[in-house]
Amino acid sequence: MTISASKIHLASIALVALSCCSVVIADDAATPDGNGASRILLRKALPRGLSVEVNNLGPYRYIMVHFRELAGDFANEDNSLGDWSIQIPELIGNSDGFIFGFDSNRRWEPVPGEPDAIHYENESRPIGPDDPVAFAGQRDMINRQGRLRYRAKVSVTDNKMDIEMAITNLDDKPTSIFTDICNRFHGRGNVWDWQDRTFVKVGDAWILARRLFQGDGFPAGVRWFVQARLPSREYMHEFRRGGADDAATQIMTSPYICQPLQNGRQTIIYGSPQGSMVFFNLTNPCFHSDAWTAGVGPGETIVQKTTLRVYHLPVPEAISQFEREMAAEG
């Protein structure tokens, strides 16, 4: 297949003006969040006159992403490409379950020596048996004594936004690490008819995800496991009861999700190369490609990656370009 040159259209990630051609880390006095802290995290000029901006959305873990095709549309007048809010992370856990007790007063900061990147660090502490946690799953999947430290980093280059989670096992025994990053899409360009233009890979084919939701040739569901990177039985049971013993739920051959935007010009591909489960929320639209790493020793640090890329290509060409890039990156 011959792929035409990709004319990338990645535009603003937020709601304010761009400052010429360099990255700007915003002043604390600008666009305050009510506590005197700026919501503007990173501004960057991109090739072909486009721009990108990263904006903090409420709690420290969130960033807001606005894609705009027009280079100077900092007022977000054209919302046809929709919006994204990404929670980094929504949940994180080890072999004994999900870990809480993280400091809620963290803040994104510029990365020294990397003008196109932001980061923050956090470390859990043990929590008591009656301490409340934001978790609606099985109680035995709450690991109240688990210990992890992580550094979340977001960087932007050309047509892609990369997320890295460098996670350290602070327990005194080997463990696995499961990370759930929520990518919630909203706005006119994303939500309308999204089920009719969102693709996942099953076997050798990219199919509409709605076939899985509706049970069209598959057991109906919204959570599906990646064959090459199955998480532990406990996590499979947490997310899909009986999933650990049901091969029909372990059918994903790629951890990535492909979604052409409603305007028909751009295609977004999102996911983690360590992805173990692809998950959709149908009523509050979002998608997940949840990373899983086994065999993490005491004190060992591993890096889990997630990428979001925008291509000015139709779906088949965008997928081919993406797969070539990922193969080259190793």
HELIX and SHEET records of a PDB file:
HELIX    1   1 PRO A   47  GLY A   49  5                                   3    
HELIX    2   2 ARG A  139  MET A  141  5                                   3    
HELIX    3   3 ARG A  188  VAL A  191  1                                   4    
HELIX    4   4 TRP A  194  ASP A  196  5                                   3    
HELIX    5   5 ARG A  210  GLN A  214  1                                   5    
HELIX    6   6 GLN A  227  ARG A  229  5                                   3    
HELIX    7   7 ARG A  233  PHE A  239  1                                   7    
HELIX    8   8 GLY A  243  ASP A  245  5                                   3    
HELIX    9   9 ALA A  247  THR A  249  5                                   3    
HELIX   10  10 VAL A  315  GLU A  329  1                                  15    
SHEET    1   A 5 ILE A  40  ALA A  45  0                                        
SHEET    2   A 5 SER A  51  ASN A  56 -1                                        
SHEET    3   A 5 TYR A  62  HIS A  66 -1                                        
SHEET    4   A 5 ASP A  83  ASN A  94 -1                                        
SHEET    5   A 5 GLY A  97  PHE A  98 -1                                        
SHEET    1   B 8 ILE A  40  ALA A  45  0                                        
SHEET    2   B 8 SER A  51  ASN A  56 -1                                        
SHEET    3   B 8 TYR A  62  HIS A  66 -1                                        
SHEET    4   B 8 ASP A  83  ASN A  94 -1                                        
SHEET    5   B 8 THR A 175  HIS A 186 -1                                        
SHEET    6   B 8 CYS A 286  VAL A 296 -1                                        
SHEET    7   B 8 GLY A 275  ASN A 281 -1                                        
SHEET    8   B 8 ARG A 223  PHE A 225 -1                                        
SHEET    1   C 7 GLU A 109  VAL A 111  0                                        
SHEET    2   C 7 GLU A 114  GLU A 123 -1                                        
SHEET    3   C 7 LEU A 148  THR A 157 -1                                        
SHEET    4   C 7 LYS A 160  ASN A 169 -1                                        
SHEET    5   C 7 THR A 301  TYR A 311 -1                                        
SHEET    6   C 7 THR A 267  GLY A 271 -1                                        
SHEET    7   C 7 TYR A 256  PRO A 260 -1                                        
SHEET    1   D 2 PHE A 199  VAL A 202  0                                        
SHEET    2   D 2 ALA A 205  LEU A 208 -1                                        
END                                                                             
